[in-house]
């Protein structure tokens, strides 16, 4: 960030929620960079920005599509970059069309797209046909020009409610980074993702960044500011329901055996210039199975692939809680999760917990979820769920790694002994696994996947309260080793040697790796080999602050992804003042950051994870369209100005399939836009901060931020108790009347928005109503992430209140 | 001499400094309700339990909306009126920079409170033997070669610590480098003879609640002549008020203890 000329902050309140990241923005600002904050509310980030532009919640795509249009119409694009490194020149099938908000291939009965008509036109070799002049009427560039032309600034501002002069200033300032020697950085967070079109929001950002040539550059990129300090690590390790570690797909019923699985997920490339890195899929899944099942995974038994559960349903958050509400889930383990406060439509999710036979809460405090059975308004005698509370260690009471937003994996040592009976997550998981194994030893329908798990972390066969599993052994397993004496790429390795790079992983069972992208993080058997524990402050040759010997970064300690896009065809940096990598013609090697593959320039294309090797301005991988298109949130105060499709046509509508407790509100009854957010002083669902007196002192209660105009209309004064109501529930809080929320002038009406912090619940030193009783069960078309950030509500002064 | 420079244009109002201060100095959390003052500010004011405080100021400056965060704490004057006013030298200006406080010497006369041009020292009304409290610039940390806790915790370098001369020059430099970004005044550089906590701001200091018209010369002479006869009178009053406060607090404590002994439902409903 410190190298940026312009920083765009949208869907993120980086200053409040990631103050340390704000330090780098401060530095770049002092060097003359322009900071832009786009948010429905003037936040602490806006106060720090040079330009603040307001935008109604849920209209990111209109806002950014307008910026893309501005760049395309004025030719503010980095043309060489766009032609050489993106799929702008690719020709699209003549069956593709777009009409009134619908892309071709839509089936209204299933609410799904058949994506065949979005495909590239291929030549005889199976490569996409291209027109490097970008003139072909069906090339991606021309289709984009037409698609985005509909988003002129007048139309955009009628949707977003942004002041047009400021909006145009944002377009002008940000697109100035098209010049090769100017770079723009894009920052976003949950304000972007938590929408029914969250993935497409990010697509829009990506398209603009690619057009401007800002990807792979120092001071560029699309930066997800993570909602948790180790969210990056958890997704890397496969915590999401559709993934195995290392972003491998979790198998479904369609993957009958390992060969079928590999065939289904390994992309093919016929262009010899495409590295097509995912072509190595077979090596990574086989090595993962070897890490999990060790000697029990053999070529003869398909490396135990049949032990993996096959995904047969939607296991996303909303779906799980709907299923639980329907009484079809028996037990729940909540590891550091507090759905009673953090889940959408929290009233329904709390009731869903009633239907469980048992629930385990592993946490630092007794959370609202752990005590759902004795919460205000319920009778414990009516609830049969058996609840267990396991006290867990805090981050300073245990050793392990943490992966930050920049993919740096940093090793942390234990600072203090745990309090009372608190145990590390690792100890709890180890004990759980050993106990389950013991149960299966005597009985079970399909015991082999449990009994054959390779499970030995140096603390004995049985559960021992005083013996912690060795977390270094876990880290070594994640890196992986050779399972027999072997020779790879001319190098000889002995059995049990650590694998030094994922480029050496094999699909013949001779290597293991618990997470292929972390291979090289622990290349030896000694504690000193732990690359994540490195703390050397020496910078790389390019002196741009990569600090390659500080901790370790996946993949292969590469600090900036797609860095081969930061140079031209000859390997010369677009911007020599802050070069990331460059080709040394004499030494015939790359200098600077670890390059995205060491091939000479021109031998391979820079976007090595894409089958064609080009970045995707056009994408067929998303279920809701090849280009971002504006749709309104599920609950919206206006009809969609862009088309007759009010909401994203590809989202699952829970209120039609599961009617109970899934009411949707309309503008007549709920004319105000509501959104939720966090403050610096509290953390997530609040258990870790509402139990600390110092933080409770700073923000002791729920507050609702209301603009001055709306407060006047409603007769609300600062400090009044107010009720906020949606179709799902109502909650109470203090009114904070502020000029920082202003009304939005939309195409046919003025709309107000209010905001509520969502940290509160009925436990802790300070307590208050949970904002998530207001939010709906509706998710993004691709990821199912709930739409927390935009809903319809109403607000009233509480009768008899202060 | 050591000093601190606080730059409001870098401050993002995260309040890490408020927490770090309490953590290092072992100050308890205060029971607060909603927001006691403007914006997100909490607690209402400095107190014996709160030595530094971030203020939230929603302003319109040059027709532009601004949300500016101010930091309240002791200024650690070069010639502190509080130390001069103290009849028993319980307050002392150290050569290192911090104005420190010796509780074992304090009479509780509160003369320093009257003398301080910035209204910083606070009185422990809740204590049976009340003392004066205020920010010490973490004199113990400074003596050990560390920076004050608030400066250490600040994620955006809005608070920096160093030699006073260097910081004063740095402050002038920042204004020089970005003349449109700052009010052309380093608050504390010359006020009351100069202080060891200096501020930069992009809005007039009065908007952040700073007294705008303090004299440039030291207040020490002023204080000595005008107020020296009074201290013992005040001490007497202080002791009397302290005694009343002790009795009241003792009763509250006893009541709380009684309540704790009664069996209570584990979970109260939220208010």
Contacts between the chains, C-beta under 8 A, distances in Angstrom:
chain1	res1	chain2	res2	distance
A	15	B	12	4.2
A	15	B	13	7.9
A	15	B	14	7.3
A	16	B	12	7.3
A	16	B	13	7.8
A	16	B	14	6.7
A	19	B	12	6.1
A	19	B	14	4.4
A	19	B	16	6.7
A	19	B	155	4.0
A	19	B	156	6.7
A	20	B	155	4.8
A	22	B	12	5.5
A	22	B	155	6.5
A	22	B	156	5.4
A	23	B	155	5.2
A	23	B	156	4.9
A	23	B	157	6.6
A	26	B	10	5.4
A	26	B	156	4.8
A	26	B	157	6.8
A	30	B	178	7.6
A	42	B	65	6.5
A	42	B	67	6.6
A	44	B	12	5.4
A	44	B	13	5.1
A	44	B	14	7.5
A	44	B	67	6.9
A	44	B	69	8.0
A	45	B	12	7.8
A	46	B	67	7.3
A	47	B	12	7.6
A	47	B	13	7.5
A	47	B	66	6.6
A	47	B	67	3.7
A	47	B	68	7.0
A	47	B	69	7.7
A	48	B	12	5.8
A	52	B	65	7.6
A	371	B	267	6.4
A	374	B	266	7.1
A	374	B	267	5.7
A	375	B	267	7.4
A	376	B	267	7.5
A	376	B	269	3.9
A	376	B	270	6.6
A	377	B	269	7.8
A	679	B	40	7.5
A	680	B	13	7.6
A	680	B	14	4.4
A	680	B	15	6.5
A	680	B	16	8.0
A	681	B	15	6.4
A	692	B	29	7.7
A	693	B	28	6.6
A	693	B	29	2.9
A	694	B	18	7.9
A	694	B	19	5.1
A	694	B	22	5.2
A	694	B	23	7.1
A	694	B	29	4.8
A	695	B	19	7.0
A	695	B	29	8.0
A	696	B	29	6.2
A	696	B	32	8.0
A	697	B	29	4.2
A	697	B	30	5.1
A	697	B	31	7.4
A	697	B	32	5.2
A	697	B	42	6.2
A	697	B	43	6.5
A	698	B	15	5.8
A	698	B	18	6.9
A	698	B	19	7.7
A	698	B	32	7.8
A	698	B	40	7.7
A	698	B	42	5.2
A	699	B	40	7.2
A	699	B	42	7.1
A	700	B	31	7.7
A	700	B	32	4.8
A	700	B	33	5.9
A	700	B	34	6.8
A	700	B	42	7.1
A	701	B	33	6.7
A	701	B	34	5.3
A	703	B	34	6.6
A	703	B	35	7.2
A	719	B	34	6.2
A	734	B	34	4.4
A	734	B	35	7.7
A	736	B	35	6.8
A	736	B	39	8.0
A	738	B	39	7.6
A	738	B	58	6.8
A	739	B	58	5.8
A	739	B	65	6.7
A	740	B	58	6.9
A	740	B	65	7.9
A	740	B	67	6.9
A	762	B	267	7.0
A	762	B	269	7.1
A	762	B	270	5.2
A	763	B	267	7.0
A	767	B	268	7.9
A	767	B	270	4.2
A	767	B	271	7.3
A	768	B	270	5.9
A	769	B	270	6.7
